[in-house]
Amino acid sequence: MKRPMKESDLKYKGLPFECENCGNKPTAEDVVKFKGACELCGESIVAYSVDTAELILKLKQESK
């Protein structure tokens, strides 16, 4: 593990991202920041893709 896991890492955030290795549920911001890798263990984040994360972020900005 790159850093210790916290309870908040496993909390569902309403987004389709999850690490199948450690269970981390990152935000779209985290998926983009770490280029699709899990911040905690380095494995690939499964669900959709970095492109999906970027689209979610863009849509969130447009809805403000």
Phi and psi restraints in degrees (range 20) as a CNS / XPLOR table:
assign (resid 1 and name C) (resid 2 and name N)
       (resid 2 and name CA) (resid 2 and name C) 1.0 -76.5 20.0 2
assign (resid 2 and name N) (resid 2 and name CA)
       (resid 2 and name C) (resid 3 and name N) 1.0 -28.8 20.0 2
assign (resid 2 and name C) (resid 3 and name N)
       (resid 3 and name CA) (resid 3 and name C) 1.0 -153.7 20.0 2
assign (resid 3 and name N) (resid 3 and name CA)
       (resid 3 and name C) (resid 4 and name N) 1.0 159.4 20.0 2
assign (resid 3 and name C) (resid 4 and name N)
       (resid 4 and name CA) (resid 4 and name C) 1.0 -63.3 20.0 2
assign (resid 4 and name N) (resid 4 and name CA)
       (resid 4 and name C) (resid 5 and name N) 1.0 142.0 20.0 2
assign (resid 4 and name C) (resid 5 and name N)
       (resid 5 and name CA) (resid 5 and name C) 1.0 -78.1 20.0 2
assign (resid 5 and name N) (resid 5 and name CA)
       (resid 5 and name C) (resid 6 and name N) 1.0 141.0 20.0 2
assign (resid 5 and name C) (resid 6 and name N)
       (resid 6 and name CA) (resid 6 and name C) 1.0 -112.9 20.0 2
assign (resid 6 and name N) (resid 6 and name CA)
       (resid 6 and name C) (resid 7 and name N) 1.0 161.3 20.0 2
assign (resid 6 and name C) (resid 7 and name N)
       (resid 7 and name CA) (resid 7 and name C) 1.0 -57.7 20.0 2
assign (resid 7 and name N) (resid 7 and name CA)
       (resid 7 and name C) (resid 8 and name N) 1.0 -36.2 20.0 2
assign (resid 7 and name C) (resid 8 and name N)
       (resid 8 and name CA) (resid 8 and name C) 1.0 -66.0 20.0 2
assign (resid 8 and name N) (resid 8 and name CA)
       (resid 8 and name C) (resid 9 and name N) 1.0 -23.2 20.0 2
assign (resid 8 and name C) (resid 9 and name N)
       (resid 9 and name CA) (resid 9 and name C) 1.0 -65.2 20.0 2
assign (resid 9 and name N) (resid 9 and name CA)
       (resid 9 and name C) (resid 10 and name N) 1.0 -29.9 20.0 2
assign (resid 9 and name C) (resid 10 and name N)
       (resid 10 and name CA) (resid 10 and name C) 1.0 -94.4 20.0 2
assign (resid 10 and name N) (resid 10 and name CA)
       (resid 10 and name C) (resid 11 and name N) 1.0 -5.7 20.0 2
assign (resid 10 and name C) (resid 11 and name N)
       (resid 11 and name CA) (resid 11 and name C) 1.0 -72.9 20.0 2
assign (resid 11 and name N) (resid 11 and name CA)
       (resid 11 and name C) (resid 12 and name N) 1.0 133.6 20.0 2
assign (resid 11 and name C) (resid 12 and name N)
       (resid 12 and name CA) (resid 12 and name C) 1.0 -65.2 20.0 2
assign (resid 12 and name N) (resid 12 and name CA)
       (resid 12 and name C) (resid 13 and name N) 1.0 128.3 20.0 2
assign (resid 12 and name C) (resid 13 and name N)
       (resid 13 and name CA) (resid 13 and name C) 1.0 -110.2 20.0 2
assign (resid 13 and name N) (resid 13 and name CA)
       (resid 13 and name C) (resid 14 and name N) 1.0 11.3 20.0 2
assign (resid 13 and name C) (resid 14 and name N)
       (resid 14 and name CA) (resid 14 and name C) 1.0 79.8 20.0 2
assign (resid 14 and name N) (resid 14 and name CA)
       (resid 14 and name C) (resid 15 and name N) 1.0 13.3 20.0 2
assign (resid 14 and name C) (resid 15 and name N)
       (resid 15 and name CA) (resid 15 and name C) 1.0 -121.9 20.0 2
assign (resid 15 and name N) (resid 15 and name CA)
       (resid 15 and name C) (resid 16 and name N) 1.0 158.2 20.0 2
assign (resid 15 and name C) (resid 16 and name N)
       (resid 16 and name CA) (resid 16 and name C) 1.0 -86.2 20.0 2
assign (resid 16 and name N) (resid 16 and name CA)
       (resid 16 and name C) (resid 17 and name N) 1.0 24.2 20.0 2
assign (resid 16 and name C) (resid 17 and name N)
       (resid 17 and name CA) (resid 17 and name C) 1.0 -106.5 20.0 2
assign (resid 17 and name N) (resid 17 and name CA)
       (resid 17 and name C) (resid 18 and name N) 1.0 135.8 20.0 2
assign (resid 17 and name C) (resid 18 and name N)
       (resid 18 and name CA) (resid 18 and name C) 1.0 -159.1 20.0 2
assign (resid 18 and name N) (resid 18 and name CA)
       (resid 18 and name C) (resid 19 and name N) 1.0 141.0 20.0 2
assign (resid 18 and name C) (resid 19 and name N)
       (resid 19 and name CA) (resid 19 and name C) 1.0 -88.1 20.0 2
assign (resid 19 and name N) (resid 19 and name CA)
       (resid 19 and name C) (resid 20 and name N) 1.0 121.6 20.0 2
assign (resid 19 and name C) (resid 20 and name N)
       (resid 20 and name CA) (resid 20 and name C) 1.0 -71.7 20.0 2
assign (resid 20 and name N) (resid 20 and name CA)
       (resid 20 and name C) (resid 21 and name N) 1.0 -18.6 20.0 2
assign (resid 20 and name C) (resid 21 and name N)
       (resid 21 and name CA) (resid 21 and name C) 1.0 -78.3 20.0 2
assign (resid 21 and name N) (resid 21 and name CA)
       (resid 21 and name C) (resid 22 and name N) 1.0 -52.6 20.0 2
assign (resid 21 and name C) (resid 22 and name N)
       (resid 22 and name CA) (resid 22 and name C) 1.0 -115.2 20.0 2
assign (resid 22 and name N) (resid 22 and name CA)
       (resid 22 and name C) (resid 23 and name N) 1.0 -8.9 20.0 2
assign (resid 22 and name C) (resid 23 and name N)
       (resid 23 and name CA) (resid 23 and name C) 1.0 89.1 20.0 2
assign (resid 23 and name N) (resid 23 and name CA)
       (resid 23 and name C) (resid 24 and name N) 1.0 0.7 20.0 2
assign (resid 23 and name C) (resid 24 and name N)
       (resid 24 and name CA) (resid 24 and name C) 1.0 -57.6 20.0 2
assign (resid 24 and name N) (resid 24 and name CA)
       (resid 24 and name C) (resid 25 and name N) 1.0 137.2 20.0 2
assign (resid 24 and name C) (resid 25 and name N)
       (resid 25 and name CA) (resid 25 and name C) 1.0 -117.5 20.0 2
assign (resid 25 and name N) (resid 25 and name CA)
       (resid 25 and name C) (resid 26 and name N) 1.0 84.8 20.0 2
assign (resid 25 and name C) (resid 26 and name N)
       (resid 26 and name CA) (resid 26 and name C) 1.0 -74.3 20.0 2
assign (resid 26 and name N) (resid 26 and name CA)
       (resid 26 and name C) (resid 27 and name N) 1.0 161.7 20.0 2
assign (resid 26 and name C) (resid 27 and name N)
       (resid 27 and name CA) (resid 27 and name C) 1.0 -80.8 20.0 2
assign (resid 27 and name N) (resid 27 and name CA)
       (resid 27 and name C) (resid 28 and name N) 1.0 168.1 20.0 2
assign (resid 27 and name C) (resid 28 and name N)
       (resid 28 and name CA) (resid 28 and name C) 1.0 -60.5 20.0 2
assign (resid 28 and name N) (resid 28 and name CA)
       (resid 28 and name C) (resid 29 and name N) 1.0 -37.3 20.0 2
assign (resid 28 and name C) (resid 29 and name N)
       (resid 29 and name CA) (resid 29 and name C) 1.0 -59.3 20.0 2
assign (resid 29 and name N) (resid 29 and name CA)
       (resid 29 and name C) (resid 30 and name N) 1.0 -43.2 20.0 2
assign (resid 29 and name C) (resid 30 and name N)
       (resid 30 and name CA) (resid 30 and name C) 1.0 -66.7 20.0 2
assign (resid 30 and name N) (resid 30 and name CA)
       (resid 30 and name C) (resid 31 and name N) 1.0 -38.8 20.0 2
assign (resid 30 and name C) (resid 31 and name N)
       (resid 31 and name CA) (resid 31 and name C) 1.0 -61.0 20.0 2
assign (resid 31 and name N) (resid 31 and name CA)
       (resid 31 and name C) (resid 32 and name N) 1.0 -44.6 20.0 2
assign (resid 31 and name C) (resid 32 and name N)
       (resid 32 and name CA) (resid 32 and name C) 1.0 -68.4 20.0 2
assign (resid 32 and name N) (resid 32 and name CA)
       (resid 32 and name C) (resid 33 and name N) 1.0 -45.3 20.0 2
assign (resid 32 and name C) (resid 33 and name N)
       (resid 33 and name CA) (resid 33 and name C) 1.0 -58.6 20.0 2
assign (resid 33 and name N) (resid 33 and name CA)
       (resid 33 and name C) (resid 34 and name N) 1.0 -41.4 20.0 2
assign (resid 33 and name C) (resid 34 and name N)
       (resid 34 and name CA) (resid 34 and name C) 1.0 -99.3 20.0 2
assign (resid 34 and name N) (resid 34 and name CA)
       (resid 34 and name C) (resid 35 and name N) 1.0 15.0 20.0 2
assign (resid 34 and name C) (resid 35 and name N)
       (resid 35 and name CA) (resid 35 and name C) 1.0 53.1 20.0 2
assign (resid 35 and name N) (resid 35 and name CA)
       (resid 35 and name C) (resid 36 and name N) 1.0 42.5 20.0 2
assign (resid 35 and name C) (resid 36 and name N)
       (resid 36 and name CA) (resid 36 and name C) 1.0 86.3 20.0 2
assign (resid 36 and name N) (resid 36 and name CA)
       (resid 36 and name C) (resid 37 and name N) 1.0 0.8 20.0 2
assign (resid 36 and name C) (resid 37 and name N)
       (resid 37 and name CA) (resid 37 and name C) 1.0 -99.3 20.0 2
assign (resid 37 and name N) (resid 37 and name CA)
       (resid 37 and name C) (resid 38 and name N) 1.0 150.8 20.0 2
assign (resid 37 and name C) (resid 38 and name N)
       (resid 38 and name CA) (resid 38 and name C) 1.0 -70.3 20.0 2
assign (resid 38 and name N) (resid 38 and name CA)
       (resid 38 and name C) (resid 39 and name N) 1.0 131.4 20.0 2
assign (resid 38 and name C) (resid 39 and name N)
       (resid 39 and name CA) (resid 39 and name C) 1.0 -62.2 20.0 2
assign (resid 39 and name N) (resid 39 and name CA)
       (resid 39 and name C) (resid 40 and name N) 1.0 -31.2 20.0 2
assign (resid 39 and name C) (resid 40 and name N)
       (resid 40 and name CA) (resid 40 and name C) 1.0 -84.5 20.0 2
assign (resid 40 and name N) (resid 40 and name CA)
       (resid 40 and name C) (resid 41 and name N) 1.0 -47.8 20.0 2
assign (resid 40 and name C) (resid 41 and name N)
       (resid 41 and name CA) (resid 41 and name C) 1.0 -118.5 20.0 2
assign (resid 41 and name N) (resid 41 and name CA)
       (resid 41 and name C) (resid 42 and name N) 1.0 -11.0 20.0 2
assign (resid 41 and name C) (resid 42 and name N)
       (resid 42 and name CA) (resid 42 and name C) 1.0 89.4 20.0 2
assign (resid 42 and name N) (resid 42 and name CA)
       (resid 42 and name C) (resid 43 and name N) 1.0 -7.0 20.0 2
assign (resid 42 and name C) (resid 43 and name N)
       (resid 43 and name CA) (resid 43 and name C) 1.0 -70.8 20.0 2
assign (resid 43 and name N) (resid 43 and name CA)
       (resid 43 and name C) (resid 44 and name N) 1.0 163.2 20.0 2
assign (resid 43 and name C) (resid 44 and name N)
       (resid 44 and name CA) (resid 44 and name C) 1.0 -70.1 20.0 2
assign (resid 44 and name N) (resid 44 and name CA)
       (resid 44 and name C) (resid 45 and name N) 1.0 139.6 20.0 2
assign (resid 44 and name C) (resid 45 and name N)
       (resid 45 and name CA) (resid 45 and name C) 1.0 -79.8 20.0 2
assign (resid 45 and name N) (resid 45 and name CA)
       (resid 45 and name C) (resid 46 and name N) 1.0 129.3 20.0 2
assign (resid 45 and name C) (resid 46 and name N)
       (resid 46 and name CA) (resid 46 and name C) 1.0 -101.4 20.0 2
assign (resid 46 and name N) (resid 46 and name CA)
       (resid 46 and name C) (resid 47 and name N) 1.0 156.8 20.0 2
assign (resid 46 and name C) (resid 47 and name N)
       (resid 47 and name CA) (resid 47 and name C) 1.0 142.1 20.0 2
assign (resid 47 and name N) (resid 47 and name CA)
       (resid 47 and name C) (resid 48 and name N) 1.0 -84.8 20.0 2
assign (resid 47 and name C) (resid 48 and name N)
       (resid 48 and name CA) (resid 48 and name C) 1.0 -121.0 20.0 2
assign (resid 48 and name N) (resid 48 and name CA)
       (resid 48 and name C) (resid 49 and name N) 1.0 -104.1 20.0 2
assign (resid 48 and name C) (resid 49 and name N)
       (resid 49 and name CA) (resid 49 and name C) 1.0 -162.9 20.0 2
assign (resid 49 and name N) (resid 49 and name CA)
       (resid 49 and name C) (resid 50 and name N) 1.0 175.2 20.0 2
assign (resid 49 and name C) (resid 50 and name N)
       (resid 50 and name CA) (resid 50 and name C) 1.0 -61.8 20.0 2
assign (resid 50 and name N) (resid 50 and name CA)
       (resid 50 and name C) (resid 51 and name N) 1.0 -36.5 20.0 2
assign (resid 50 and name C) (resid 51 and name N)
       (resid 51 and name CA) (resid 51 and name C) 1.0 -59.3 20.0 2
assign (resid 51 and name N) (resid 51 and name CA)
       (resid 51 and name C) (resid 52 and name N) 1.0 -40.1 20.0 2
assign (resid 51 and name C) (resid 52 and name N)
       (resid 52 and name CA) (resid 52 and name C) 1.0 -64.6 20.0 2
assign (resid 52 and name N) (resid 52 and name CA)
       (resid 52 and name C) (resid 53 and name N) 1.0 -42.5 20.0 2
assign (resid 52 and name C) (resid 53 and name N)
       (resid 53 and name CA) (resid 53 and name C) 1.0 -60.3 20.0 2
assign (resid 53 and name N) (resid 53 and name CA)
       (resid 53 and name C) (resid 54 and name N) 1.0 -44.3 20.0 2
assign (resid 53 and name C) (resid 54 and name N)
       (resid 54 and name CA) (resid 54 and name C) 1.0 -63.4 20.0 2
assign (resid 54 and name N) (resid 54 and name CA)
       (resid 54 and name C) (resid 55 and name N) 1.0 -39.1 20.0 2
assign (resid 54 and name C) (resid 55 and name N)
       (resid 55 and name CA) (resid 55 and name C) 1.0 -65.1 20.0 2
assign (resid 55 and name N) (resid 55 and name CA)
       (resid 55 and name C) (resid 56 and name N) 1.0 -43.3 20.0 2
assign (resid 55 and name C) (resid 56 and name N)
       (resid 56 and name CA) (resid 56 and name C) 1.0 -58.8 20.0 2
assign (resid 56 and name N) (resid 56 and name CA)
       (resid 56 and name C) (resid 57 and name N) 1.0 -44.9 20.0 2
assign (resid 56 and name C) (resid 57 and name N)
       (resid 57 and name CA) (resid 57 and name C) 1.0 -62.8 20.0 2
assign (resid 57 and name N) (resid 57 and name CA)
       (resid 57 and name C) (resid 58 and name N) 1.0 -42.2 20.0 2
assign (resid 57 and name C) (resid 58 and name N)
       (resid 58 and name CA) (resid 58 and name C) 1.0 -62.8 20.0 2
assign (resid 58 and name N) (resid 58 and name CA)
       (resid 58 and name C) (resid 59 and name N) 1.0 -44.2 20.0 2
assign (resid 58 and name C) (resid 59 and name N)
       (resid 59 and name CA) (resid 59 and name C) 1.0 -67.0 20.0 2
assign (resid 59 and name N) (resid 59 and name CA)
       (resid 59 and name C) (resid 60 and name N) 1.0 -35.5 20.0 2
assign (resid 59 and name C) (resid 60 and name N)
       (resid 60 and name CA) (resid 60 and name C) 1.0 -63.4 20.0 2
assign (resid 60 and name N) (resid 60 and name CA)
       (resid 60 and name C) (resid 61 and name N) 1.0 -40.1 20.0 2
assign (resid 60 and name C) (resid 61 and name N)
       (resid 61 and name CA) (resid 61 and name C) 1.0 -66.4 20.0 2
assign (resid 61 and name N) (resid 61 and name CA)
       (resid 61 and name C) (resid 62 and name N) 1.0 -40.7 20.0 2
assign (resid 61 and name C) (resid 62 and name N)
       (resid 62 and name CA) (resid 62 and name C) 1.0 -69.0 20.0 2
assign (resid 62 and name N) (resid 62 and name CA)
       (resid 62 and name C) (resid 63 and name N) 1.0 -27.2 20.0 2
assign (resid 62 and name C) (resid 63 and name N)
       (resid 63 and name CA) (resid 63 and name C) 1.0 -83.6 20.0 2
assign (resid 63 and name N) (resid 63 and name CA)
       (resid 63 and name C) (resid 64 and name N) 1.0 -5.5 20.0 2
